[in-house]
Amino acid sequence: METTVLANLPYFWAAVGVLFLIVEVTTGTFYGLAVALAAFVTATYVLVTGDRSWALPQFLVFFGASLVLCVALPNLMTHKGHAPVGLEATVGRPAKLRKAGEHWKIDLDGVQYLVHDDCVRPDFSEGKSVKVSGVKDGLPTVG
């Protein structure tokens, strides 16, 4: 006859999973989530196989799942790449040139930006349509 602890072994692994979910909520590193999921995988293993002993296979399942998930989850859950923000998000968009004293400016989404002096050409004229080609020194370049 099984002892109470061994009969409740799936609940033990589920409790370990909940504990590490709480750790994940407080840290946000995805490692707590990885260990929590590994504990739930182990609880499922215990339920499916009926292995109600503190045998090595349970710990191997828990360790293996933890290892795989600790490596995979942070890589899968973090954003890869760079989303353009600010002026970088306007590259490729059309704009109209306006004269501002000795400088040229463009209007993008209701905000006026001075055009970088390096891209000013003799053929610039008031109202000419140009495309934003990049950002240099915090100012848009046009082409």
NORHU-V6617 format. One record per residue. N is the residue number from 1. NEAR is the number of other C-alpha atoms within 12 Angstrom. Layout:
n=N near=NEAR
n=N near=NEAR
This chain:
n=1 near=7
n=2 near=12
n=3 near=11
n=4 near=13
n=5 near=15
n=6 near=20
n=7 near=19
n=8 near=21
n=9 near=29
n=10 near=30
n=11 near=23
n=12 near=24
n=13 near=34
n=14 near=27
n=15 near=22
n=16 near=27
n=17 near=30
n=18 near=24
n=19 near=21
n=20 near=28
n=21 near=26
n=22 near=20
n=23 near=20
n=24 near=20
n=25 near=16
n=26 near=14
n=27 near=13
n=28 near=18
n=29 near=22
n=30 near=28
n=31 near=31
n=32 near=29
n=33 near=33
n=34 near=36
n=35 near=38
n=36 near=34
n=37 near=35
n=38 near=36
n=39 near=38
n=40 near=32
n=41 near=29
n=42 near=38
n=43 near=32
n=44 near=25
n=45 near=26
n=46 near=30
n=47 near=23
n=48 near=13
n=49 near=14
n=50 near=21
n=51 near=24
n=52 near=29
n=53 near=21
n=54 near=21
n=55 near=15
n=56 near=14
n=57 near=19
n=58 near=30
n=59 near=23
n=60 near=19
n=61 near=27
n=62 near=32
n=63 near=22
n=64 near=22
n=65 near=29
n=66 near=29
n=67 near=23
n=68 near=21
n=69 near=27
n=70 near=25
n=71 near=19
n=72 near=18
n=73 near=25
n=74 near=20
n=75 near=16
n=76 near=14
n=77 near=17
n=78 near=13
n=79 near=10
n=80 near=9
n=81 near=6
n=82 near=9
n=83 near=11
n=84 near=12
n=85 near=10
n=86 near=17
n=87 near=30
n=88 near=22
n=89 near=18
n=90 near=27
n=91 near=24
n=92 near=19
n=93 near=23
n=94 near=22
n=95 near=32
n=96 near=28
n=97 near=32
n=98 near=24
n=99 near=21
n=100 near=16
n=101 near=8
n=102 near=11
n=103 near=21
n=104 near=33
n=105 near=34
n=106 near=36
n=107 near=28
n=108 near=27
n=109 near=15
n=110 near=9
n=111 near=13
n=112 near=20
n=113 near=30
n=114 near=33
n=115 near=38
n=116 near=24
n=117 near=22
n=118 near=19
n=119 near=25
n=120 near=22
n=121 near=18
n=122 near=10
n=123 near=13
n=124 near=23
n=125 near=19
n=126 near=18
n=127 near=17
n=128 near=21
n=129 near=20
n=130 near=31
n=131 near=24
n=132 near=32
n=133 near=23
n=134 near=25
n=135 near=28
n=136 near=19
n=137 near=14
n=138 near=15
n=139 near=26
n=140 near=38
n=141 near=34
n=142 near=35
n=143 near=26
